[in-house]
Amino acid sequence: MLLGTIGIFVSQAHAPPLTAAWSRCAFGWLGLTVWLLWRRRLRDVRLTRAHAAWVLTAASLMVASWVLFFDAIGRTSAGMAVVLFHVQPLFVLVLGGLWLGEPVGKARLAFVMVAMAGLVLATGLLEPVFQPGTGRAPDAAYWIGVAACLLGALCTAGATLIARRLGNLRAGVLAWWQCAIGSVVLLAWPIHHGWPAPGWPWAWLAGIGIVHTALAYTLIYAGMAKLRTTRIAVFQFVYPATAVLMDWLVLGHRQSAWQIAGIGVMAAAILMAERQR
């Protein structure tokens, strides 16, 4: 549920997407370093030659996905961006079959198609068809945000498959490298375009890194070690559900009935596809 409040922090920080992404990386890297030191596992971040290229590639893909995510929030809404990013399991399923040769049964493929239909509803693409003359059609910026979400989800799926290929990587190592690379690569943006204003913007940005990255990832790693795969698949939808709720209650962004229906169809189809393993 912590991750579902990220939209509030982003909206209050009033920072450009690249600045928000750098802050998440920098403060997240600091928090994860403290956690690894406390667990006496900082030595785990040392990479072997066999792992280095794959880890750096996966980390770079995740940094790109964060930049795209923060850009999408400004163009759509936090709730919608989180929901659209959750097509990532479908990309993992398809790419896993194409790249890793993992079997994709007919049932799972059918659920993928159903989830894609839900995605179309969730974006509001068919709103003018179902409810003509109600409200203003989404503008070009909105659809750029939708595209950013889908591209970001694809980047996340690529990183997930790389992590699966590595197999024996300790929990937290990939996230640590992701934050470390993002802290260095994205630093040029705030240096050349200006830092956030002193005061509360920094507190909100620090929260994105410490609360929604270091703390959230730590809790996720601890929880995954104690939960069955089916439970994990169910709990992954708490994040988008909380994000949509916070978007509505706190930020005043309401989704239409058709969009809510699409979100429900997506969630159910992805859950069923994951349970077909």
C-alpha positions in Angstrom: 0.0 0.0 0.0 3.0 2.3 0.5 3.7 2.4 -3.2 0.1 3.4 -3.9 0.7 6.8 -2.3 3.6 7.8 -4.6 1.3 10.0 -6.7 0.7 12.3 -3.8 4.5 12.7 -3.2 5.1 13.4 -6.9 2.3 16.0 -7.1 3.5 17.8 -4.0 7.1 17.9 -5.1 6.4 19.9 -8.3 9.6 18.5 -9.9 10.3 17.6 -13.5 10.2 13.9 -14.3 14.0 13.5 -14.6 14.5 15.4 -11.3 11.9 13.1 -9.6 13.6 10.1 -11.1 17.0 11.2 -9.9 15.7 11.9 -6.4 14.2 8.4 -6.2 17.4 6.9 -7.3 19.7 9.0 -5.0 17.6 8.7 -1.8 16.7 5.1 -2.6 20.4 4.3 -3.1 21.2 5.8 0.3 18.4 3.9 2.0 19.2 0.6 0.4 22.9 1.1 1.3 22.0 1.6 4.9 19.8 -1.5 4.8 22.5 -3.7 3.3 25.0 -2.4 5.8 22.7 -3.2 8.7 22.2 -6.7 7.3 25.9 -7.0 6.8 25.3 -7.8 3.1 26.9 -4.8 1.3 29.5 -7.2 -0.1 26.7 -8.8 -2.1 26.7 -5.8 -4.5 30.0 -6.8 -5.9 29.5 -8.2 -9.4 31.2 -11.0 -11.2 32.3 -10.6 -14.8 29.5 -13.0 -15.8 26.8 -10.9 -14.0 28.1 -7.4 -14.5 26.8 -6.7 -18.1 23.4 -8.2 -17.4 22.9 -6.4 -14.1 23.9 -3.0 -15.5 21.6 -3.6 -18.5 18.7 -4.5 -16.2 19.4 -1.6 -13.9 19.5 0.8 -16.8 16.1 -0.5 -18.1 14.6 0.1 -14.7 16.0 3.7 -14.5 14.4 4.3 -17.9 11.1 2.9 -16.7 11.1 5.3 -13.7 11.7 8.3 -15.9 8.9 7.2 -18.2 6.6 6.6 -15.2 7.1 10.1 -13.7 6.6 11.6 -17.1 3.4 9.6 -17.5 2.0 10.8 -14.2 2.1 14.4 -15.3 0.4 13.6 -18.6 -2.3 11.2 -17.3 -2.6 10.7 -13.5 -0.8 8.7 -10.9 -3.6 6.1 -10.7 -3.8 5.6 -14.4 0.0 5.5 -14.8 0.3 2.8 -12.1 -2.5 0.7 -13.7 -1.0 0.9 -17.2 2.4 -0.1 -15.8 0.8 -3.3 -14.5 0.6 -4.8 -18.0 4.2 -5.7 -17.3 3.4 -9.3 -16.3 1.9 -9.7 -19.8 5.0 -8.5 -21.4 7.0 -10.8 -19.2 4.8 -13.7 -20.4 5.2 -12.9 -24.1 8.8 -12.0 -24.0 9.6 -15.0 -21.9 8.2 -17.2 -24.5 10.0 -15.4 -27.3 13.4 -14.9 -25.6 13.7 -17.7 -23.0 11.6 -20.2 -24.8 9.2 -20.6 -21.9 6.0 -22.4 -22.8 2.9 -20.2 -23.2 -0.3 -22.3 -23.1 -3.4 -21.5 -24.9 -5.2 -20.6 -21.7 -2.6 -18.0 -20.7 -2.6 -16.6 -24.2 -6.4 -16.2 -24.0 -6.0 -14.3 -20.7 -3.4 -12.0 -22.3 -5.9 -11.1 -25.0 -8.6 -10.4 -22.4 -6.2 -8.3 -20.4 -5.4 -6.3 -23.6 -9.1 -5.6 -24.1 -9.2 -4.4 -20.5 -6.3 -2.2 -21.2 -8.1 -0.5 -24.1 -11.1 0.2 -21.8 -8.9 1.4 -19.0 -7.2 4.0 -21.2 -10.5 5.6 -22.2 -9.9 5.0 -25.9 -13.4 3.7 -26.5 -15.1 6.3 -24.2 -16.4 8.4 -27.2 -17.9 5.2 -28.6 -19.7 4.1 -25.5 -20.6 7.5 -24.1 -20.6 10.0 -27.0 -20.8 13.7 -26.1 -19.8 13.1 -22.4 -16.8 15.1 -21.4 -13.7 16.1 -23.3 -11.8 13.6 -25.3 -8.2 12.9 -24.0 -5.6 15.2 -25.7 -2.3 14.3 -27.4 -0.4 14.7 -24.1 -2.6 12.0 -22.5 -1.8 9.5 -25.2 1.9 10.3 -25.0 1.6 9.5 -21.3 -0.2 6.2 -22.2 2.6 5.4 -24.6 5.2 6.2 -21.9 3.5 3.8 -19.5 3.5 1.0 -22.0 7.2 1.6 -23.0 8.1 1.8 -19.3 6.3 -1.5 -18.6 8.2 -3.1 -21.5 11.5 -1.8 -19.9 10.4 -3.3 -16.6 9.6 -6.6 -18.2 13.0 -6.7 -19.8 14.7 -6.1 -16.5 12.5 -8.8 -14.9 13.5 -11.4 -17.5 17.2 -10.5 -17.0 16.8 -10.9 -13.3 15.1 -14.3 -13.9 18.0 -15.3 -16.2 20.5 -14.4 -13.5 18.7 -16.5 -11.0 21.0 -16.6 -8.0 21.3 -12.8 -7.5 20.6 -11.8 -3.9 17.6 -9.7 -3.0 18.2 -6.0 -3.2 21.3 -6.2 -5.3 19.6 -5.3 -8.6 17.7 -2.5 -6.9 20.9 -1.1 -5.4 22.6 -1.0 -8.8 19.5 0.5 -10.3 19.6 3.4 -7.8 23.3 3.8 -8.1 23.3 4.0 -11.9 20.3 6.4 -11.9 22.0 8.6 -9.3 25.0 9.1 -11.6 23.4 9.2 -15.0 20.5 11.5 -14.1 22.5 13.9 -12.0 23.3 16.0 -15.1 19.6 17.1 -15.3 19.2 18.9 -12.0 22.7 20.3 -12.3 22.0 21.9 -15.7 18.3 22.7 -15.3 18.2 23.7 -11.6 17.5 22.0 -8.3 14.2 21.9 -6.5 13.3 24.8 -4.3 14.5 24.5 -0.7 12.1 23.2 1.8 9.1 20.9 1.4 9.9 19.9 -2.3 13.0 18.2 -1.0 11.1 16.4 1.7 8.6 15.0 -0.8 11.4 13.9 -3.1 13.3 12.3 -0.3 10.1 10.4 0.6 9.9 9.0 -2.9 13.4 7.5 -2.5 13.3 6.5 1.1 9.6 5.5 1.5 8.6 4.3 -2.0 11.9 2.7 -2.9 14.2 1.7 0.0 11.5 1.0 2.6 9.0 -0.5 0.1 11.6 -2.7 -1.5 12.9 -3.9 1.8 9.3 -4.9 2.9 8.6 -6.5 -0.5 11.8 -8.7 -0.2 10.9 -9.7 3.3 7.4 -10.5 2.4 8.2 -12.5 -0.8 10.4 -14.8 1.2 7.3 -15.8 3.3 4.5 -15.9 0.8 3.5 -18.4 -1.8 3.5 -17.4 -5.5 -0.3 -17.3 -5.7 -0.4 -14.9 -2.7 2.2 -12.6 -4.3 0.2 -12.5 -7.5 -2.8 -11.4 -5.6 -1.0 -8.8 -3.5 0.6 -7.1 -6.5 -2.8 -5.6 -7.3 -3.0 -3.8 -4.0 -0.6 -1.3 -5.4 -2.7 -0.1 -8.4 -5.9 -0.3 -6.4 -4.4 2.0 -3.7 -3.0 4.3 -6.3 -6.4 4.7 -8.0 -8.1 5.3 -4.6 -5.5 7.9 -3.5 -5.8 9.5 -7.0 -9.5 10.0 -6.4 -9.6 10.8 -2.7 -6.6 13.1 -2.4 -5.8 14.4 -5.9 -9.4 14.5 -7.3 -8.7 12.4 -10.4 -11.7 10.3 -11.1 -11.8 7.4 -13.6 -15.0 6.8 -15.6 -17.1 3.7 -15.1 -15.8 2.2 -18.3 -12.2 2.8 -17.2 -12.8 1.2 -13.8 -14.4 -1.8 -15.6 -11.3 -2.0 -17.8 -9.0 -1.9 -14.8 -11.1 -4.8 -13.2 -10.9 -6.8 -16.4 -7.1 -6.3 -16.6 -6.5 -7.3 -13.0 -8.6 -10.4 -13.3 -7.1 -11.5 -16.6 -3.5 -10.9 -15.4 -4.2 -12.8 -12.1 -5.6 -15.8 -14.0 -2.7 -15.8 -16.5 -0.3 -15.9 -13.6 -2.2 -18.7 -11.9 -1.8 -20.8 -15.0 1.9 -21.5 -14.2 
